């Protein structure tokens, strides 16, 4: 089994980041190379702080995966998971079964958004 540092070194070759920066994402993904790659790909071009956003996505992917696996079994339970629309749209292309969550989602808007639309 590869260490987190070795996984980060393999992935860092493909990205303009140091091994230490990519290792933060690997740590957030609990050593999963596939989750790390997905987190970096999904959050690509999102903000100036790509690594921090990729770390956040890697941590959230476990929660999303758990809820997708339980959504059919526990249909009467409703989870509250708050994710930006644009991040969820990108995830839909790369993460399996996110469409199940998207179909049961509700859009939240702030009061300032509503006052601007009037």
N, C-alpha and C positions, 0 to 999 in steps of 0.2 A: 504494500500500500504506500502510495506517495505521500510525502509530507505536504502540508499547506504551502510551504515555501517552494517546493518543487513544482506543485501545480501552478502556483502564481508565476513562476519563471517560464513555464510552457505557454501560459496565456499572455504574459506581458510582451512576448515577441510580436503579437498581433495588434497591440494597442500602443499608443504613445505615452505610456505610463511606466514608472519604475516597478520593479518586482515588489517593493515594499507597499506601493499603492495598491497594486492588484491583490496582494496578500490580505489587505484589509477586507476586500470583497470576498475572498476565499474563506476567511475566518467567519464573516457574516453568513456565508452559505454553508457553514459547518463542514468545510472540506469538500463540498460537491463541485466538481469541475463543470458539470453541465449546468447547474444552477448559476454558477459564477459567470459562465459564458452568456447565458440568457439574460442575467441581470445587466451585464455590460451592454448587450445588444439592445435590450428594451429601452434602456435609459440613454442611449447614444443621442447626442445632440439636444438633450433636454435643458441643460443648464450649464453654468460655468463650473459647478462643482459636481462633475459627473461621477466621481468615485463615491462621494457621500450618498448620492441618489442611488447608485448601484448597490451600495451596502444596505440601504433602506429596502430596496426591492428584494434583495436576497433574503433579508429577514422576513419580509411579508410573504414571500412565495411559499414558505412552509405553512403559514396560516391559510393562504388561499387554497393550497393543495389539500389541506385537511378539510376545509369546508366543502370543496368540490366533492371529495370522497364521501362526505356525510350528508350531502344535500338530498340525495334520493332516499336515504334511509330515514332521515328525520324531517319529513316534509312540513310538519307543524312548527318546527323551530325556525326562528328567523335570526340570523346573525347580523350584526352591524359592523361592517368593514368599510372604512372611509378611504377611498382611493380616487385620485384625480382622474377625470374622464380621459384625458389624453394618454395618461400612463396605462389605464385599463385598455384603451383601444390598441396600443402597441402590444400589450401583453396578450391580447386576444389572438394575434397572429402567431405567437410563439409558444404559448402555454396551452396545453390540452384542456378542453372542457371549460374554459373561461366563459364560453357562450352560455353555459348553464347559469352562471352567476349573473351575467349581463341581462338575461331574460327576467330575472327576479329582482333586478336592481331598481332603485328609486333615485331620481336626480334631486339633489339638494342645492338650493340657491340661497344666497345671503340676502338680507333685506336691502342692502345697497344695490345689488343686481336688479331687484324688482323696481326700485325707485328710479334707476337709470332708464329702464325700459318704458316708463310711463310718459 
